[in-house]
Amino acid sequence: TRHGLFDEAEKFSRLAMDTDWTRGSAYRNLGSSLQGQKNLVGAAWALTEAMKADTSDPRAHGLLEKLVAANPLIGIQCPWVLQALVSETKAAPDLPLM
């Protein structure tokens, strides 16, 4: 099933994060898989972390913008999401919020 593919993608994304937690692509892929599983708060968190991990890659920012546009209540439920979209994020690798 389609949901099973998102579950599998989540597993591999988390494995990549365990290997190197500074990889923005791992967080970005995790965000996409969580969004596919309808875990919007988790997806928003992962995409926000992807933006912090790799400020030179605009894809996570674009995915987060689309997530918020399609689900405007996420900005009310999680105001840090809107802050992440408007704030400049640092590339300094500090510990992820896990």
HUMODA-V758138 format. One record per backbone hydrogen bond with DSSP energy under -1.0 kcal/mol. CO is the residue of the C=O (numbers start at 0). NH is the residue of the N-H. Records with the same first field share a line. If there is no record, write none. Layout:
# HUMODA-V758138
CO->NH  NH
This chain:
# HUMODA-V758138
0->4
1->5
2->6
3->7
4->8
5->9
6->10
7->11
8->12
9->13
10->14
11->15
12->16
13->17
14->18
15->19
19->22
22->26
23->27
24->28
25->29
26->30
27->31
28->32
29->33
30->34
31->35
32->36
33->38
34->37
37->39
38->42
39->43
40->44
41->45
42->46
43->47
44->48
45->49
46->50
47->51
48->52
49->53
53->56
57->61
58->62
59->63
60->64
61->65
62->66
63->67
64->68
65->69
66->70
70->73
71->74
72->76
73->77
77->80
78->82
79->83
80->84
81->85
82->86
91->93
95->97
